[in-house]
Amino acid sequence: MNGFGRFIPLLIVVVLVGVFLSVMMSDRNPKEIKSVMIGKPVPTFEIPNLFDGQSALTDARLRSGKPVIVNFFASWCLPCRAEHENLVTLASGYTVDVIGIAYKDDPEASRDFLDELGNPYAAAGVDRDGRLAIDWGVSGVPETFLIDGEGVIRYRHWGPIVGDSLRVQLLPQLEELQ
Amino acid sequence: MLRWFGSILIVVTLSITVFAVAVDDKPLKDPVKEAMARALMKEIRCLVCQNQSIEDSNADLARDLRQIVRERISLGDSPDNVRAYLVDRYGDWVLLEPPVNTSTYLLWGSPFLLLLLVAYGVMRSRREQAGPAPLSSEEQEKLNAILREGDGK
């Protein structure tokens, strides 16, 4: 082995250690797949309102000129229960409307869920067969989207908003839009 | 004991296959379209279980996606249209076989890169085995002079 060749194994080890460290340090979730919906306008939809006697929820509600947050949830979903407190904080403490979409849930059960834990939603719709969620590229609940005033999806939070993800991830994105 | 264990294994394996087939969705009436839809389902990733196709998966979302595939095929969509519909929502990730595009050149090219690297390594080690290069005429003369000097002693 000549002069440079001798250092190749060392170089490989250093590069690998670098790669492993950077992946370990980042809070990347390997199960999370980047949403292709970001940068696209919200899908057109019209779904029944979760609260009887109110008009249907449509995509027009998401083009109000102000950023809104759309949260897919279900009463049967435990992680949704875990993040709910953060949604209540978000709705009461920040000037943003949170829109709930009940995914594959009995409306009665969704309403009970909100009665029990508090209702952070400025409006809520029912996606009984989960078709709307598929149009949004949702793979499970909870998932939360940040929509700008023109109805374009700007950010998606995959999984529950727990721990410091509200402060570190969602809020900075929201502030950037406001 | 071993035989007993073996038969349990067989029963378990069989029941897994039965599970995979016994999905509660309705096949299309047109056998050609059903076959087309089934072939397509094998290419679509179940996004909840991730390394299964929606054809193999029992997940709720996989069932919904199978239903969508059947619906679209029965309405006359081509498999390409259905693929595009799903990629629009879930990205290339939803396809079990990644398409060749700018973000996957490295992925598809890596076997060839590896091959090149190995070829390079083999060539190098061969050159080393061939031993040092023969002496140049100048060096040979020098060597002769040294040898002669040694003889003179």
Boltz contact constraints between the chains, C-beta under 6 A:
constraints:
  - contact:
      token1: [A, 33]
      token2: [B, 93]
      max_distance: 6.0
  - contact:
      token1: [A, 36]
      token2: [B, 91]
      max_distance: 6.0
  - contact:
      token1: [A, 130]
      token2: [B, 64]
      max_distance: 6.0
  - contact:
      token1: [A, 137]
      token2: [B, 89]
      max_distance: 6.0
  - contact:
      token1: [A, 137]
      token2: [B, 90]
      max_distance: 6.0
  - contact:
      token1: [A, 139]
      token2: [B, 47]
      max_distance: 6.0
